Amino acid sequence: MPRFAANLSMLYPEHAFPDRFAAAAADGFTAVEYLFPYDYEPGELRARLEDNGLRQVLFNAPPGDWAAGERGIAGVPGREDEFKEAFTAALSYADALSCPRVHVMSGVGEPEDRPRRLDTYRNNLAWAAAQAGDLEVLVEPLNHRDMPGYLLTRQAEAHALVSEIGAANLGVQLDLYHLQVSEGDVTTTLRRDLPTGRVRHLQVAGVPDRHEPDRGELDLRRVLAVVDELGYDGWIGCEYHPAGETSAGLGWIAECGGVQ
């Protein structure tokens, strides 16, 4: 039975971010994820989680200057020291929030720099995994339509990188929205990759508009049935932009046999 976590960076935009924890809990969610916690003190976020009976299941390491278009620095040559400082901050937040996994974004760049960027990303991920202890460090392929110039766009690239580094706490974050946009062949990819044990977190949204997952070209029931059949027992993040009021659009979870 799929378990869904509310992505508070996207869901409940009708509320200020600190109030989204209570809104998610009121709708029956027991777990949350979001992009970044760093605008808030760890104690404040911890209190929001505890007051609403929620667990934190994922957030991202600091991405550099997000407002200026940076989308991670782990794969940006020359910024290794900055990445180490940023990841150390992520570890501190993960500890304070009892969060078991952190996504490390690679960053964007030019295609001709890809070999050097990939080497930098590989080295930084190996270092991060060694620092993280039991914390899971995740990489995620993102589609080039939404994230032009991103280093990883295909699932095979992410799995090859994780396998090459070989750290037990390094895994892949598989977003079904990005997978469908970049590659398609969703259920075949799930059957290939979920049994490896490298996929540590899933996310879902409708394609192509990134609204509710049951709106669009994916056969959500079929996809989630395959996820269930393969024995995936992790969380599935609801990382989509609601087409209307968030709570009114959550009926798809029960219709697909999921829980929150």
C-alpha positions in Angstrom: 0.0 0.0 0.0 1.8 3.2 -1.2 2.6 5.8 1.5 2.4 9.4 0.5 4.3 12.4 2.0 3.1 16.0 1.5 5.7 18.2 -0.3 5.2 21.5 1.6 7.2 23.5 -0.9 4.4 22.9 -3.5 1.2 21.8 -1.6 -0.9 24.2 0.4 0.3 27.4 -1.3 -2.8 29.1 0.2 -0.9 29.0 3.5 2.3 30.5 4.7 5.0 27.8 4.9 5.0 27.3 8.7 1.2 26.8 8.6 1.4 24.1 5.9 2.5 21.5 8.5 -0.9 21.8 10.3 -2.8 21.8 7.0 -1.1 18.6 5.9 -1.8 16.9 9.2 -5.4 18.0 9.0 -5.7 16.2 5.7 -4.3 13.0 7.2 -0.7 13.2 6.2 1.8 11.7 8.7 5.0 12.6 6.7 6.3 15.7 4.9 9.1 16.7 2.6 10.1 20.0 1.1 13.0 21.6 -0.8 14.9 23.5 1.8 14.7 24.1 5.6 17.4 26.8 5.9 15.2 29.9 6.2 14.0 28.6 9.5 15.6 27.5 12.8 15.8 23.8 13.3 13.9 24.1 16.6 11.0 25.9 15.0 10.7 23.2 12.3 11.0 20.4 14.8 8.2 21.9 16.9 6.0 22.1 13.8 6.6 18.4 13.1 6.0 17.3 16.7 2.9 19.5 17.3 1.3 18.0 14.2 2.4 14.4 14.6 4.5 14.5 11.5 7.8 13.0 10.5 10.3 14.6 8.1 11.3 12.2 5.4 13.3 14.3 2.9 14.8 17.7 2.1 17.6 19.0 -0.1 21.1 20.1 0.7 21.7 23.9 0.2 21.6 24.6 -3.6 23.8 27.7 -3.9 22.0 30.9 -5.0 18.6 29.5 -5.9 17.2 33.0 -6.7 20.0 33.5 -9.2 19.3 30.2 -11.0 21.7 27.9 -9.2 20.4 24.4 -8.8 23.0 22.8 -6.6 26.8 23.1 -6.3 27.9 19.5 -5.8 28.7 19.2 -9.5 30.3 22.6 -10.0 34.1 22.5 -10.3 35.9 24.9 -8.0 33.2 25.1 -5.4 34.1 22.0 -3.4 34.8 23.8 -0.2 31.5 25.6 -0.4 29.7 22.3 -1.0 31.3 20.7 2.1 30.2 23.6 4.2 26.7 23.5 2.8 26.4 19.7 3.3 27.6 20.0 6.9 24.7 22.4 7.4 22.4 19.9 5.9 23.7 17.2 8.3 22.9 19.5 11.2 19.4 20.0 10.1 18.9 16.3 9.3 20.0 15.5 12.8 17.7 18.1 14.4 14.7 17.0 12.4 15.4 13.2 12.6 15.3 13.2 8.8 16.7 10.0 7.3 17.6 11.3 3.8 19.0 14.3 2.0 19.0 15.0 -1.8 22.2 16.5 -3.1 21.6 18.5 -6.3 24.4 18.6 -8.9 23.8 22.0 -10.4 23.5 23.2 -14.0 26.2 23.8 -16.6 27.2 23.5 -20.2 27.3 20.2 -22.1 31.0 20.5 -23.0 31.8 20.7 -19.3 30.0 17.5 -18.4 33.0 15.2 -17.9 34.6 17.6 -15.4 31.2 18.3 -13.7 30.6 14.6 -13.4 34.0 14.0 -11.8 33.3 16.8 -9.3 29.9 15.4 -8.5 31.3 11.9 -8.0 34.0 13.1 -5.6 31.7 15.3 -3.6 29.1 12.6 -3.3 31.7 10.1 -2.1 32.8 12.6 0.5 29.2 13.4 1.6 28.3 9.7 1.9 31.4 9.2 4.1 30.3 12.0 6.4 26.7 11.0 6.6 26.7 7.9 8.7 23.3 6.3 8.6 21.8 9.2 6.7 20.9 8.4 3.1 22.4 10.7 0.5 20.3 10.8 -2.7 20.8 11.9 -6.3 17.9 12.6 -8.7 17.7 12.8 -12.5 15.7 15.9 -13.5 14.3 16.6 -16.9 15.8 19.2 -19.2 12.5 20.9 -20.0 12.1 22.0 -16.4 15.8 22.1 -15.5 17.9 23.0 -18.6 21.6 22.0 -18.2 21.1 19.7 -15.2 23.8 17.1 -15.0 21.6 14.0 -14.5 18.6 13.5 -16.7 18.2 9.7 -17.0 17.7 7.0 -14.4 20.6 4.8 -15.8 23.0 7.7 -15.3 22.0 8.0 -11.6 22.3 4.3 -11.0 25.6 4.0 -12.7 27.0 6.9 -10.6 25.7 5.4 -7.3 27.0 1.9 -8.3 30.4 3.3 -9.1 30.8 5.1 -5.8 29.6 2.1 -4.0 28.6 3.7 -0.7 25.8 1.8 1.1 24.1 5.0 2.2 24.0 6.5 -1.4 20.9 6.0 -3.4 18.6 7.3 -6.1 15.5 9.5 -5.8 13.1 8.6 -8.6 10.5 11.2 -9.5 7.9 9.6 -11.8 7.1 13.0 -13.3 10.7 13.6 -14.4 11.0 10.0 -15.6 8.0 10.3 -17.9 9.1 13.6 -19.3 12.7 12.5 -20.0 12.3 8.8 -20.9 8.8 7.4 -20.6 8.6 3.6 -20.3 7.8 4.1 -16.6 6.6 0.7 -15.5 9.5 -1.0 -17.3 12.0 1.3 -15.6 10.3 0.6 -12.2 10.6 -3.2 -12.8 14.3 -2.7 -13.7 15.4 -0.3 -10.9 13.3 -0.9 -7.8 14.6 -4.4 -7.2 18.2 -3.1 -7.1 17.5 -1.5 -3.7 19.2 1.7 -4.9 15.9 3.6 -5.2 15.3 5.1 -1.7 12.5 7.6 -2.4 9.8 8.1 -5.0 7.9 11.3 -6.0 4.9 11.7 -8.2 3.0 14.4 -10.2 0.8 14.6 -13.2 2.4 14.9 -16.6 2.8 17.3 -18.5 1.4 20.0 -16.2 2.7 18.9 -12.8 -0.7 19.1 -11.2 -2.4 16.3 -9.3 -0.9 12.9 -10.3 -4.2 11.5 -11.6 -4.4 14.4 -14.1 -2.5 13.8 -17.3 -1.0 11.1 -19.4 0.3 8.7 -16.7 -2.0 5.7 -15.7 -1.5 6.4 -12.1 -3.4 3.3 -10.8 -1.3 1.1 -13.0 2.0 2.7 -12.1 1.3 2.5 -8.3 0.1 -1.1 -8.6 3.5 -1.9 -10.1 5.2 0.0 -7.3 3.2 -2.0 -4.8 3.8 -5.3 -6.6 7.5 -4.8 -6.4 7.4 -4.4 -2.7 8.5 -0.8 -2.4 7.8 0.2 1.2 9.3 3.7 1.2 7.6 7.1 0.9 6.2 8.7 -2.2 6.4 12.5 -2.1 3.5 14.5 -3.5 5.7 17.0 -5.4 3.1 18.8 -7.5 1.4 22.1 -8.0 -2.3 21.8 -7.0 -4.6 22.8 -9.8 -6.9 24.3 -7.2 -7.3 24.2 -3.4 -4.9 21.5 -2.1 -7.3 19.6 0.1 -10.0 19.4 -2.5 -7.6 17.7 -4.9 -6.4 14.9 -2.6 -9.1 12.3 -3.5 -6.7 10.5 -5.9 -4.8 9.1 -2.9 -7.6 7.0 -1.6 -8.7 6.1 -5.1 -5.3 4.6 -5.8 -5.3 2.6 -2.6 -2.7 4.8 -0.9 -2.3 6.1 2.7 -0.9 9.2 4.1 
